[in-house]
Amino acid sequence: MLISEAFKAFKATQNNVQWSVSAFNEKGELVLSLWHQFFQPVTVNGERAMKYVDRVSRWSGNGNSEFREKLDLATKNGATVRAIIAKTNSPEAIACGEDASKYKNTFSPKIDWVGSITKWDSDNFEIVFSKQV
């Protein structure tokens, strides 16, 4: 699935389909494209969940400042976070902050996941996702 199609699954529109990896939808939820390799399973209140751990300084590009701004706003407003899982054929390159558009990537909206930001210090961030019941 294309990234633009994944955002549409949440009724969110990217500012720029070439580089936007974050957008708010009509419900005020923050929709983020997040790399598969930075997720880890966790237990929250006895239930299985997924935690995303990353830092925005790991990568650069046009979408970076927009991503930071949206994380700031979502943290301030306590917005729900929705996930699009991005997978690449070159996880090592992504981990090093290389331009992801150079690689074969796929995008899958996790419609049944609802997340909340548990850490954001203007660089490092963590988001915990649970299945929506």
Salt bridges, closest charged atoms under 4 A:
GLU29 OE2 - ARG82 NH1 3.27
ASP54 OD1 - ARG58 NE 2.82
GLU66 OE2 - LYS70 NZ 3.83
ASP112 OD2 - LYS131 NZ 3.73
GLU126 OE1 - LYS51 NZ 3.84
